[in-house]
Amino acid sequence: MEWVSKSNLFFAEENMTKKKQTLADFLLAAQVAIDNAISDTEVKTLVAEFGYDDTKLNAGKGLLDTANDLQQKQQKEYGDQFEATEELREARETADKTYMRLVKVARVALANDYALFQKLDLRGERKKSLSGWLAQAKQFYLNALADPTVIEKMSAFGMTQDKIEAGKTLVDQAEQANAVQKKEMGEAQQATLERDAAVDALNDWHSDFIAIARIALEDKPQLLEKLGIVEPS
């Protein structure tokens, strides 16, 4: 199997269909090779003749532990990102429902006031992008709450100042959820970079070790198998 380093393809389903080695496969293979080289006296003696003494084997074990730890951290950070993304989606959906109700009422209440229509940005469709939607919603609430005429005319249709302020709070919460989501995304990306660097270092060590083990144990295929190395017949 082929393993592609420095890539986010470790977890992609299509990699398996292309017979790529997943990150989990690689980490398990490295663990088998390193743990059994350390625990098996005969293997340990033979590879030591080629420079893989306790110090060097333990160095490989350290690289493996670091890669495993950073893999777990990366998975946690992406879990946090997915959670933050869902919270953002829910916050925007809730805020937009109230915002659109207020916009519709405002279009009725302020139908004959062109200046207020412009000030609250009531014409046309709402922006689809999050940044555009936030800009429109913030403009609406800021200007609506600052203008007594808007409050008076909308209150006549049941949309009181308290209801408008409550709608603004929902938009503020959506904006805060967006900030959290961006933070979690950055942390997940950083965790991936750190994980990949650790896996690359382990891969370099593991590749050299396997190449040397094939030489050191070439007359003992059963020992090669203990390290997860199966030579073609």
N, C-alpha and C positions, 0 to 999 in steps of 0.2 A: 504494500500500500504506500501511497505517496502522502506525505504530510506537508502542507503549505504553511511556512512560517510567516509571521508578521502579517496576519490577515484576519479579518472578521468572519472568515468562512468556516471557522472551527465548528460552529453550531448549525450550519445550514444543512437542511435536509438533502438538497441536491448534491452536496459533496459525497454523501454516502452512496448515491446512485452512480457517481463517477469513480467510486472506489478510492476516494481521498481518505486519508487517515484523519479522524476527528481528533480534537485536542484531548478528549477523554481517553481515546485509544492510545495516544502517544504517552500521556502521563502514566497510564497503567503499564504500558510496555517498559517505560523507564523505571518504574517502581519495581517491577518483577526483576529486571536486570540488576539494579543496584542492590536491592534487599537480598537477593539470592547470592550475589557476589560477595556480600559482606558476611552472610550467615553460613555459606558452604565453605568448609575449610579447604577442600581440594581446589575449588575454583579460585579461592582467595590466594592460595599458594602459587598457582600457575600464572594468574594475571599479575601477581606481584613481581614476577621475573621481567615483566614488560613495563614496569613503572607504576602499576596500579596497586600501591601499598595502602595501608589503612588511611593514611592522610588523604590520598587522592580519592579513594572510594568514599570517604566521609565528606569530602568536598562535593562530590556528585550528589550524595544524600542531602547535603545542605541546599544545593540548587533545586533538587526535587521538592523539598519541603517549602522552599520559598515560592516556587511555581504553583504548588498546590494551594498555599495560603492566598496568593494573589488571585488565583482562579476563583476561590470562594469569595474573596472580596469583590471581584468584578461581577460575579453573579448577583451578589447582594446589591451592588450599586445599580445594576440594570433593573433589578426588581424594584428598587426605590424610584427609579426613573419612570417605570411603567405605572407605578402607583400614583406618582405625581401627575403624569399625563392624564390618567383617568380622573383624578380630582379636578384638574383644570377643565376637562371636557364637561364634567358635571356642573362646575361653578359657572362656566360660560352659558351653558344651556339654561340654568336656573335664572341667571341675570338677564339673559336675552328675552326670556318669556315675559318678565316684568317690564323690561325696557320697551319691548314692542307694544305691549298693552298701553303704556304711557304715550308712546309715539302716536298710536292710532287715535287716542283721546285728544292729544294735543293738536292733531291735524283738524279735528272737528272744532275744538275750543278756540283755536287761533286761526281759523280759516280765512278771516278777513283782515288779518294783520301780517302783511308781507314781511315787515322787518323782523317780527318775532319768528316767523317761519324760517327765515334765513339764519337768525341767531341760534335757533335750536336745531338747524340742519334737518328739517322735516321733509324736504323734497327728495324724491328718488328712492332707490333701493338702499338697504343697509349693506355695508361692506362685508364681504365674505371672509377676508383675512382677519386674523385676530387683532393685528395692529390697527387695521382700518376700523374694525368694529369698536375697539376700545376708544379710538379717537372720536368717533361719532357719539358714542354713549357718554363719554366724559364731557364733550361739548354740550350735549343736551342737558345733562344734570347740572353742570356748572352754571349755565345761563338760565335754566329754569328756576333754580333755587335762588339766584341772585336778582330775579325780577319779580316784584310784587304783582305785576299785571298777569304774568304767567300763572302764578300761584292762585290768584283770584279766579281767573277764567277756567283753569283746570279743576279747581275745587267745586265749581258749579256743576261739574260732571262726575263728582265723587273722587277725583284724584287730588287728595289733600297734600299739604306740604309734607306731612309725616309719611305718606305713601311714596312721594317722590324721593324723600331722604332715604327711605328703606330700599328703594330701587338703586340709588347711588351706592349704598353700602354693598349691595350684591355685585355691582360692577367693580368696586374696590377689592372685594374678595377675589373676583376672577383675575384682576390684575396681580394681586399677591400670589395667587396660585400659579400664574404664568412665571413669575419670578422664581418660585420654588422649582417649577419644572425645568427652567433653564439651568438652575444651579445643579439639580440632580443629573441633568444631561451632561454637564461639564464634568462632574465627578465620575460618571460612568465612563466617559471617554478617556479620562485620565487613568482610571483603573484599568482600562483595556490596554493602554500604552504600557503601563507598568507590568501588567500580566504578560503581554507579548514579549517585552524585553527579557523577563525572567525565563519564559519558555524558550526563547532563542538561545539564551546562555546554557540552559539545560540541554537543548538539542545539540549544541556544539559539543558539549561534554559527552553526551550519550552516543553521538555518531562516532567519535574517536574511540570510545570504550568498546563499542560493538565491533568496530573494525579490528581492534587489537585482540579482543576476546576470540574472534574467529581464528586468529593466528595462534594464540596461546592454547586454545582448546581444540585445534583442528583434528586431533586424533581422538577426541572424546566427545562425540556428537551428543551423548546423553547429558553432558555438562552444558553444552551449548543450549540444549532444550531447556535446562533449568533457568537459563537467562532469557528464555523466550525467543531464542534464535533457532529457526528450523531451516536447515540448509536444503536446497533442492536436491532430489535424488537423481 
